[in-house]
Structures are given as C-alpha cells and as structure tokens.
Amino acid sequence: MLKWLSSLRRLTGPKMDAMDGEMAKGRGTYDRQTQKPVLRCSICNGEQVAGFKDIRTGKFEEITLIRNPGELEVFMKTYGIDEISREY
C-alpha cells in the first residue's frame, strides 16, 4: 500500500504529501460530536470528495479527492469510519 501512496504523491503534489503520510500512519482524527463523515458526489461528472460536515452549521470540510475504491478505503481506515453517507 505504501508503494501505491508514493505513486499517488507524485500525481497530487506537495499539498497531498502531508495527507498521504497521515493516512499511511492511520491516525486521522475528527470531532465525532460535531462532525459526520460525508462523501460528496457530483451527479454531472462523478467526482467524489471525502470530508466532514459540521452537524450544526452544515459547513463541509474537504479532506481528499476520491478517484477509486482504494482511496475511499484508505480514508475510512485512517479515520476509523465504518459508514459514510453520500451527498449529491
């Protein structure tokens, strides 16, 4: 899996470098009291972005672009998520 993250890093640039390291170590956190995991999906082009939605304000915090099922799996394992809701 680390080989896959290394090749992803080359494609995504420096902004994702820190995220790749965090995801590879499996220590992402979010406030479970005020945020819920959400996968935002475009009905036009199929783009998917994983992040967290503030339950009170509805503000969405983008974390990573999801281009394949493997990336979604890594995101969910990193943050200890069993289920993720989809928004269109």
Backbone as XML, in Angstrom:
<?xml version="1.0"?>
<chain id="A" units="angstrom">
  <residue number="1" name="MET">
    <atom name="N" x="0.814" y="-1.183" z="0.000"/>
    <atom name="CA" x="0.000" y="0.000" z="0.000"/>
    <atom name="C" x="0.866" y="1.257" z="0.000"/>
  </residue>
  <residue number="2" name="LEU">
    <atom name="N" x="1.995" y="1.235" z="0.693"/>
    <atom name="CA" x="2.846" y="2.414" z="0.723"/>
    <atom name="C" x="3.385" y="2.742" z="-0.666"/>
  </residue>
  <residue number="3" name="LYS">
    <atom name="N" x="3.638" y="1.730" z="-1.487"/>
    <atom name="CA" x="4.080" y="1.965" z="-2.860"/>
    <atom name="C" x="2.996" y="2.710" z="-3.624"/>
  </residue>
  <residue number="4" name="TRP">
    <atom name="N" x="1.743" y="2.312" z="-3.407"/>
    <atom name="CA" x="0.618" y="2.980" z="-4.056"/>
    <atom name="C" x="0.530" y="4.435" z="-3.610"/>
  </residue>
  <residue number="5" name="LEU">
    <atom name="N" x="0.738" y="4.699" z="-2.301"/>
    <atom name="CA" x="0.695" y="6.072" z="-1.800"/>
    <atom name="C" x="1.838" y="6.898" z="-2.373"/>
  </residue>
  <residue number="6" name="SER">
    <atom name="N" x="2.996" y="6.281" z="-2.566"/>
    <atom name="CA" x="4.130" y="7.006" z="-3.143"/>
    <atom name="C" x="3.829" y="7.455" z="-4.563"/>
  </residue>
  <residue number="7" name="SER">
    <atom name="N" x="3.215" y="6.588" z="-5.352"/>
    <atom name="CA" x="2.889" y="6.978" z="-6.718"/>
    <atom name="C" x="1.770" y="8.016" z="-6.719"/>
  </residue>
  <residue number="8" name="LEU">
    <atom name="N" x="0.855" y="7.928" z="-5.784"/>
    <atom name="CA" x="-0.200" y="8.940" z="-5.665"/>
    <atom name="C" x="0.404" y="10.285" z="-5.321"/>
  </residue>
  <residue number="9" name="ARG">
    <atom name="N" x="1.406" y="10.310" z="-4.451"/>
    <atom name="CA" x="2.052" y="11.543" z="-4.043"/>
    <atom name="C" x="2.643" y="12.267" z="-5.258"/>
  </residue>
  <residue number="10" name="ARG">
    <atom name="N" x="3.238" y="11.509" z="-6.176"/>
    <atom name="CA" x="3.817" y="12.117" z="-7.371"/>
    <atom name="C" x="2.747" y="12.775" z="-8.226"/>
  </residue>
  <residue number="11" name="LEU">
    <atom name="N" x="1.546" y="12.214" z="-8.225"/>
    <atom name="CA" x="0.470" y="12.752" z="-9.051"/>
    <atom name="C" x="-0.227" y="13.946" z="-8.419"/>
  </residue>
  <residue number="12" name="THR">
    <atom name="N" x="-0.249" y="14.034" z="-7.100"/>
    <atom name="CA" x="-1.053" y="15.043" z="-6.432"/>
    <atom name="C" x="-0.281" y="16.246" z="-5.939"/>
  </residue>
  <residue number="13" name="GLY">
    <atom name="N" x="1.024" y="16.160" z="-5.811"/>
    <atom name="CA" x="1.823" y="17.302" z="-5.428"/>
    <atom name="C" x="2.009" y="17.454" z="-3.931"/>
  </residue>
  <residue number="14" name="PRO">
    <atom name="N" x="2.611" y="18.592" z="-3.519"/>
    <atom name="CA" x="3.014" y="18.775" z="-2.128"/>
    <atom name="C" x="1.864" y="18.871" z="-1.128"/>
  </residue>
  <residue number="15" name="LYS">
    <atom name="N" x="0.711" y="19.388" z="-1.530"/>
    <atom name="CA" x="-0.404" y="19.533" z="-0.591"/>
    <atom name="C" x="-0.839" y="18.170" z="-0.060"/>
  </residue>
  <residue number="16" name="MET">
    <atom name="N" x="-0.823" y="17.156" z="-0.916"/>
    <atom name="CA" x="-1.252" y="15.828" z="-0.504"/>
    <atom name="C" x="-0.148" y="15.065" z="0.220"/>
  </residue>
  <residue number="17" name="ASP">
    <atom name="N" x="1.105" y="15.516" z="0.150"/>
    <atom name="CA" x="2.194" y="14.799" z="0.802"/>
    <atom name="C" x="1.930" y="14.603" z="2.286"/>
  </residue>
  <residue number="18" name="ALA">
    <atom name="N" x="1.520" y="15.651" z="2.970"/>
    <atom name="CA" x="1.245" y="15.551" z="4.404"/>
    <atom name="C" x="0.074" y="14.623" z="4.660"/>
  </residue>
  <residue number="19" name="MET">
    <atom name="N" x="-0.937" y="14.700" z="3.821"/>
    <atom name="CA" x="-2.107" y="13.848" z="3.987"/>
    <atom name="C" x="-1.752" y="12.394" z="3.745"/>
  </residue>
  <residue number="20" name="ASP">
    <atom name="N" x="-0.927" y="12.112" z="2.739"/>
    <atom name="CA" x="-0.515" y="10.737" z="2.462"/>
    <atom name="C" x="0.187" y="10.151" z="3.670"/>
  </residue>
  <residue number="21" name="GLY">
    <atom name="N" x="1.080" y="10.919" z="4.268"/>
    <atom name="CA" x="1.791" y="10.430" z="5.443"/>
    <atom name="C" x="0.843" y="10.156" z="6.589"/>
  </residue>
  <residue number="22" name="GLU">
    <atom name="N" x="-0.102" y="11.053" z="6.790"/>
    <atom name="CA" x="-1.084" y="10.869" z="7.865"/>
    <atom name="C" x="-1.943" y="9.646" z="7.603"/>
  </residue>
  <residue number="23" name="MET">
    <atom name="N" x="-2.390" y="9.484" z="6.361"/>
    <atom name="CA" x="-3.238" y="8.348" z="6.024"/>
    <atom name="C" x="-2.462" y="7.040" z="6.129"/>
  </residue>
  <residue number="24" name="ALA">
    <atom name="N" x="-1.211" y="7.043" z="5.720"/>
    <atom name="CA" x="-0.420" y="5.826" z="5.778"/>
    <atom name="C" x="-0.204" y="5.378" z="7.225"/>
  </residue>
  <residue number="25" name="LYS">
    <atom name="N" x="-0.112" y="6.351" z="8.137"/>
    <atom name="CA" x="0.097" y="6.018" z="9.540"/>
    <atom name="C" x="-1.220" y="5.698" z="10.245"/>
  </residue>
  <residue number="26" name="GLY">
    <atom name="N" x="-2.346" y="6.024" z="9.629"/>
    <atom name="CA" x="-3.633" y="5.678" z="10.187"/>
    <atom name="C" x="-3.985" y="6.417" z="11.456"/>
  </residue>
  <residue number="27" name="ARG">
    <atom name="N" x="-3.733" y="7.720" z="11.489"/>
    <atom name="CA" x="-4.009" y="8.457" z="12.711"/>
    <atom name="C" x="-4.810" y="9.729" z="12.490"/>
  </residue>
  <residue number="28" name="GLY">
    <atom name="N" x="-5.699" y="9.709" z="11.545"/>
    <atom name="CA" x="-6.536" y="10.867" z="11.321"/>
    <atom name="C" x="-7.593" y="10.982" z="12.405"/>
  </residue>
  <residue number="29" name="THR">
    <atom name="N" x="-7.961" y="12.203" z="12.736"/>
    <atom name="CA" x="-8.989" y="12.412" z="13.744"/>
    <atom name="C" x="-9.977" y="13.465" z="13.270"/>
  </residue>
  <residue number="30" name="TYR">
    <atom name="N" x="-11.157" y="13.388" z="13.819"/>
    <atom name="CA" x="-12.166" y="14.421" z="13.618"/>
    <atom name="C" x="-13.056" y="14.441" z="14.839"/>
  </residue>
  <residue number="31" name="ASP">
    <atom name="N" x="-13.791" y="15.522" z="15.026"/>
    <atom name="CA" x="-14.650" y="15.668" z="16.198"/>
    <atom name="C" x="-15.960" y="14.930" z="15.957"/>
  </residue>
  <residue number="32" name="ARG">
    <atom name="N" x="-16.093" y="13.773" z="16.546"/>
    <atom name="CA" x="-17.277" y="12.936" z="16.350"/>
    <atom name="C" x="-18.537" y="13.545" z="16.959"/>
  </residue>
  <residue number="33" name="GLN">
    <atom name="N" x="-18.372" y="14.498" z="17.860"/>
    <atom name="CA" x="-19.519" y="15.163" z="18.485"/>
    <atom name="C" x="-20.167" y="16.177" z="17.540"/>
  </residue>
  <residue number="34" name="THR">
    <atom name="N" x="-19.343" y="16.850" z="16.743"/>
    <atom name="CA" x="-19.863" y="17.936" z="15.908"/>
    <atom name="C" x="-19.754" y="17.693" z="14.414"/>
  </residue>
  <residue number="35" name="GLN">
    <atom name="N" x="-19.050" y="16.641" z="13.995"/>
    <atom name="CA" x="-18.861" y="16.390" z="12.577"/>
    <atom name="C" x="-19.289" y="14.981" z="12.207"/>
  </residue>
  <residue number="36" name="LYS">
    <atom name="N" x="-19.716" y="14.827" z="10.945"/>
    <atom name="CA" x="-20.020" y="13.492" z="10.434"/>
    <atom name="C" x="-19.295" y="13.308" z="9.107"/>
  </residue>
  <residue number="37" name="PRO">
    <atom name="N" x="-18.814" y="12.090" z="8.844"/>
    <atom name="CA" x="-18.120" y="11.830" z="7.578"/>
    <atom name="C" x="-19.107" y="11.827" z="6.414"/>
  </residue>
  <residue number="38" name="VAL">
    <atom name="N" x="-18.709" y="12.467" z="5.325"/>
    <atom name="CA" x="-19.572" y="12.591" z="4.151"/>
    <atom name="C" x="-18.738" y="12.404" z="2.894"/>
  </residue>
  <residue number="39" name="LEU">
    <atom name="N" x="-19.337" y="11.749" z="1.912"/>
    <atom name="CA" x="-18.745" y="11.625" z="0.588"/>
    <atom name="C" x="-19.601" y="12.462" z="-0.352"/>
  </residue>
  <residue number="40" name="ARG">
    <atom name="N" x="-19.052" y="13.577" z="-0.806"/>
    <atom name="CA" x="-19.787" y="14.447" z="-1.732"/>
    <atom name="C" x="-19.574" y="13.932" z="-3.144"/>
  </residue>
  <residue number="41" name="CYS">
    <atom name="N" x="-20.679" y="13.689" z="-3.850"/>
    <atom name="CA" x="-20.621" y="13.109" z="-5.192"/>
    <atom name="C" x="-21.294" y="14.045" z="-6.184"/>
  </residue>
  <residue number="42" name="SER">
    <atom name="N" x="-20.633" y="14.272" z="-7.301"/>
    <atom name="CA" x="-21.191" y="15.090" z="-8.366"/>
    <atom name="C" x="-22.060" y="14.221" z="-9.275"/>
  </residue>
  <residue number="43" name="ILE">
    <atom name="N" x="-23.261" y="14.684" z="-9.571"/>
    <atom name="CA" x="-24.107" y="13.934" z="-10.494"/>
    <atom name="C" x="-23.710" y="14.202" z="-11.942"/>
  </residue>
  <residue number="44" name="CYS">
    <atom name="N" x="-22.945" y="15.260" z="-12.178"/>
    <atom name="CA" x="-22.541" y="15.613" z="-13.545"/>
    <atom name="C" x="-21.354" y="14.793" z="-14.039"/>
  </residue>
  <residue number="45" name="ASN">
    <atom name="N" x="-20.290" y="14.783" z="-13.242"/>
    <atom name="CA" x="-19.066" y="14.148" z="-13.727"/>
    <atom name="C" x="-18.587" y="12.977" z="-12.862"/>
  </residue>
  <residue number="46" name="GLY">
    <atom name="N" x="-19.293" y="12.661" z="-11.797"/>
    <atom name="CA" x="-18.935" y="11.530" z="-10.962"/>
    <atom name="C" x="-17.823" y="11.795" z="-9.966"/>
  </residue>
  <residue number="47" name="GLU">
    <atom name="N" x="-17.324" y="13.033" z="-9.889"/>
    <atom name="CA" x="-16.264" y="13.349" z="-8.940"/>
    <atom name="C" x="-16.749" y="13.118" z="-7.512"/>
  </residue>
  <residue number="48" name="GLN">
    <atom name="N" x="-15.870" y="12.575" z="-6.673"/>
    <atom name="CA" x="-16.195" y="12.314" z="-5.273"/>
    <atom name="C" x="-15.131" y="12.932" z="-4.375"/>
  </residue>
  <residue number="49" name="VAL">
    <atom name="N" x="-15.577" y="13.618" z="-3.328"/>
    <atom name="CA" x="-14.677" y="14.230" z="-2.364"/>
    <atom name="C" x="-15.091" y="13.769" z="-0.971"/>
  </residue>
  <residue number="50" name="ALA">
    <atom name="N" x="-14.143" y="13.236" z="-0.229"/>
    <atom name="CA" x="-14.410" y="12.795" z="1.139"/>
    <atom name="C" x="-14.040" y="13.909" z="2.101"/>
  </residue>
  <residue number="51" name="GLY">
    <atom name="N" x="-14.861" y="14.045" z="3.129"/>
    <atom name="CA" x="-14.594" y="15.067" z="4.130"/>
    <atom name="C" x="-15.542" y="14.941" z="5.296"/>
  </residue>
  <residue number="52" name="PHE">
    <atom name="N" x="-15.671" y="16.043" z="6.034"/>
    <atom name="CA" x="-16.508" y="16.048" z="7.218"/>
    <atom name="C" x="-17.454" y="17.244" z="7.189"/>
  </residue>
  <residue number="53" name="LYS">
    <atom name="N" x="-18.697" y="16.998" z="7.563"/>
    <atom name="CA" x="-19.724" y="18.030" z="7.573"/>
    <atom name="C" x="-20.054" y="18.382" z="9.013"/>
  </residue>
  <residue number="54" name="ASP">
    <atom name="N" x="-20.025" y="19.676" z="9.326"/>
    <atom name="CA" x="-20.395" y="20.140" z="10.654"/>
    <atom name="C" x="-21.893" y="19.949" z="10.827"/>
  </residue>
  <residue number="55" name="ILE">
    <atom name="N" x="-22.289" y="19.249" z="11.859"/>
    <atom name="CA" x="-23.696" y="18.914" z="12.073"/>
    <atom name="C" x="-24.527" y="20.168" z="12.323"/>
  </residue>
  <residue number="56" name="ARG">
    <atom name="N" x="-23.968" y="21.144" z="13.021"/>
    <atom name="CA" x="-24.724" y="22.355" z="13.364"/>
    <atom name="C" x="-24.822" y="23.352" z="12.217"/>
  </residue>
  <residue number="57" name="THR">
    <atom name="N" x="-23.691" y="23.614" z="11.550"/>
    <atom name="CA" x="-23.676" y="24.661" z="10.535"/>
    <atom name="C" x="-23.870" y="24.140" z="9.114"/>
  </residue>
  <residue number="58" name="GLY">
    <atom name="N" x="-23.600" y="22.865" z="8.885"/>
    <atom name="CA" x="-23.693" y="22.299" z="7.545"/>
    <atom name="C" x="-22.458" y="22.554" z="6.698"/>
  </residue>
  <residue number="59" name="LYS">
    <atom name="N" x="-21.436" y="23.212" z="7.272"/>
    <atom name="CA" x="-20.209" y="23.505" z="6.527"/>
    <atom name="C" x="-19.448" y="22.204" z="6.263"/>
  </residue>
  <residue number="60" name="PHE">
    <atom name="N" x="-18.989" y="22.048" z="5.018"/>
    <atom name="CA" x="-18.265" y="20.842" z="4.600"/>
    <atom name="C" x="-16.780" y="21.136" z="4.544"/>
  </residue>
  <residue number="61" name="GLU">
    <atom name="N" x="-15.980" y="20.297" z="5.186"/>
    <atom name="CA" x="-14.524" y="20.414" z="5.151"/>
    <atom name="C" x="-13.975" y="19.320" z="4.246"/>
  </residue>
  <residue number="62" name="GLU">
    <atom name="N" x="-13.441" y="19.715" z="3.091"/>
    <atom name="CA" x="-12.873" y="18.751" z="2.149"/>
    <atom name="C" x="-11.570" y="18.203" z="2.697"/>
  </residue>
  <residue number="63" name="ILE">
    <atom name="N" x="-11.411" y="16.884" z="2.593"/>
    <atom name="CA" x="-10.173" y="16.259" z="3.042"/>
    <atom name="C" x="-9.393" y="15.699" z="1.861"/>
  </residue>
  <residue number="64" name="THR">
    <atom name="N" x="-10.050" y="14.912" z="1.019"/>
    <atom name="CA" x="-9.315" y="14.303" z="-0.100"/>
    <atom name="C" x="-10.246" y="13.955" z="-1.250"/>
  </residue>
  <residue number="65" name="LEU">
    <atom name="N" x="-9.706" y="14.025" z="-2.442"/>
    <atom name="CA" x="-10.412" y="13.605" z="-3.644"/>
    <atom name="C" x="-10.366" y="12.087" z="-3.716"/>
  </residue>
  <residue number="66" name="ILE">
    <atom name="N" x="-11.500" y="11.469" z="-4.004"/>
    <atom name="CA" x="-11.591" y="10.014" z="-4.104"/>
    <atom name="C" x="-11.713" y="9.653" z="-5.583"/>
  </residue>
  <residue number="67" name="ARG">
    <atom name="N" x="-10.691" y="8.959" z="-6.105"/>
    <atom name="CA" x="-10.697" y="8.597" z="-7.518"/>
    <atom name="C" x="-10.934" y="7.118" z="-7.759"/>
  </residue>
  <residue number="68" name="ASN">
    <atom name="N" x="-10.853" y="6.317" z="-6.699"/>
    <atom name="CA" x="-11.094" y="4.881" z="-6.856"/>
    <atom name="C" x="-11.476" y="4.298" z="-5.493"/>
  </residue>
  <residue number="69" name="PRO">
    <atom name="N" x="-12.004" y="3.089" z="-5.466"/>
    <atom name="CA" x="-12.426" y="2.478" z="-4.199"/>
    <atom name="C" x="-11.294" y="2.324" z="-3.179"/>
  </residue>
  <residue number="70" name="GLY">
    <atom name="N" x="-10.081" y="2.159" z="-3.650"/>
    <atom name="CA" x="-8.940" y="2.033" z="-2.744"/>
    <atom name="C" x="-8.699" y="3.300" z="-1.940"/>
  </residue>
  <residue number="71" name="GLU">
    <atom name="N" x="-8.844" y="4.444" z="-2.575"/>
    <atom name="CA" x="-8.660" y="5.711" z="-1.875"/>
    <atom name="C" x="-9.743" y="5.907" z="-0.822"/>
  </residue>
  <residue number="72" name="LEU">
    <atom name="N" x="-10.966" y="5.511" z="-1.122"/>
    <atom name="CA" x="-12.049" y="5.602" z="-0.139"/>
    <atom name="C" x="-11.761" y="4.686" z="1.048"/>
  </residue>
  <residue number="73" name="GLU">
    <atom name="N" x="-11.264" y="3.500" z="0.763"/>
    <atom name="CA" x="-10.934" y="2.545" z="1.826"/>
    <atom name="C" x="-9.845" y="3.102" z="2.743"/>
  </residue>
  <residue number="74" name="VAL">
    <atom name="N" x="-8.822" y="3.710" z="2.153"/>
    <atom name="CA" x="-7.737" y="4.300" z="2.944"/>
    <atom name="C" x="-8.285" y="5.425" z="3.816"/>
  </residue>
  <residue number="75" name="PHE">
    <atom name="N" x="-9.130" y="6.281" z="3.255"/>
    <atom name="CA" x="-9.725" y="7.388" z="4.010"/>
    <atom name="C" x="-10.517" y="6.853" z="5.202"/>
  </residue>
  <residue number="76" name="MET">
    <atom name="N" x="-11.348" y="5.851" z="4.957"/>
    <atom name="CA" x="-12.196" y="5.312" z="6.018"/>
    <atom name="C" x="-11.369" y="4.622" z="7.109"/>
  </residue>
  <residue number="77" name="LYS">
    <atom name="N" x="-10.331" y="3.897" z="6.733"/>
    <atom name="CA" x="-9.472" y="3.254" z="7.727"/>
    <atom name="C" x="-8.705" y="4.287" z="8.542"/>
  </residue>
  <residue number="78" name="THR">
    <atom name="N" x="-8.243" y="5.333" z="7.885"/>
    <atom name="CA" x="-7.476" y="6.370" z="8.558"/>
    <atom name="C" x="-8.273" y="7.016" z="9.681"/>
  </residue>
  <residue number="79" name="TYR">
    <atom name="N" x="-9.539" y="7.292" z="9.412"/>
    <atom name="CA" x="-10.365" y="7.981" z="10.395"/>
    <atom name="C" x="-11.247" y="7.035" z="11.204"/>
  </residue>
  <residue number="80" name="GLY">
    <atom name="N" x="-11.106" y="5.738" z="11.022"/>
    <atom name="CA" x="-11.884" y="4.771" z="11.785"/>
    <atom name="C" x="-13.371" y="4.848" z="11.484"/>
  </residue>
  <residue number="81" name="ILE">
    <atom name="N" x="-13.718" y="4.995" z="10.212"/>
    <atom name="CA" x="-15.107" y="5.147" z="9.793"/>
    <atom name="C" x="-15.642" y="3.822" z="9.276"/>
  </residue>
  <residue number="82" name="ASP">
    <atom name="N" x="-16.808" y="3.418" z="9.777"/>
    <atom name="CA" x="-17.445" y="2.204" z="9.306"/>
    <atom name="C" x="-18.445" y="2.496" z="8.195"/>
  </residue>
  <residue number="83" name="GLU">
    <atom name="N" x="-19.157" y="3.607" z="8.318"/>
    <atom name="CA" x="-20.163" y="4.009" z="7.325"/>
    <atom name="C" x="-19.934" y="5.459" z="6.949"/>
  </residue>
  <residue number="84" name="ILE">
    <atom name="N" x="-20.213" y="5.768" z="5.682"/>
    <atom name="CA" x="-20.098" y="7.151" z="5.229"/>
    <atom name="C" x="-21.331" y="7.462" z="4.377"/>
  </residue>
  <residue number="85" name="SER">
    <atom name="N" x="-21.932" y="8.621" z="4.645"/>
    <atom name="CA" x="-23.118" y="8.981" z="3.867"/>
    <atom name="C" x="-22.685" y="9.719" z="2.596"/>
  </residue>
  <residue number="86" name="ARG">
    <atom name="N" x="-23.519" y="9.619" z="1.587"/>
    <atom name="CA" x="-23.254" y="10.269" z="0.303"/>
    <atom name="C" x="-24.217" y="11.446" z="0.122"/>
  </residue>
  <residue number="87" name="GLU">
    <atom name="N" x="-23.682" y="12.534" z="-0.379"/>
    <atom name="CA" x="-24.496" y="13.698" z="-0.712"/>
    <atom name="C" x="-24.276" y="14.044" z="-2.171"/>
  </residue>
  <residue number="88" name="TYR">
    <atom name="N" x="-25.364" y="14.351" z="-2.850"/>
    <atom name="CA" x="-25.284" y="14.688" z="-4.266"/>
    <atom name="C" x="-25.600" y="16.147" z="-4.484"/>
  </residue>
</chain>
